[in-house]
């Protein structure tokens, strides 16, 4: 495996993890805001 391919493979995972955390965080914020507007608790 070439050095460039290995570097891209290794550096790809932090980007994937950051994207997943962003999607989860955005969904949590959306649910939290909706609950707050409705006067409900999150838990």
BELPE-V208900 format. One record per pair of residues at least 6 apart in sequence whose ideal C-beta (glycine too) atoms are under 6 Angstrom apart, sorted by the first residue. I is the first residue (numbers start at 0). J is the second residue. D is the distance in whole Angstrom. If there is no record, write none. Layout:
i=I j=J d=D
i=I j=J d=D
This chain:
i=31 j=41 d=6
i=34 j=41 d=5
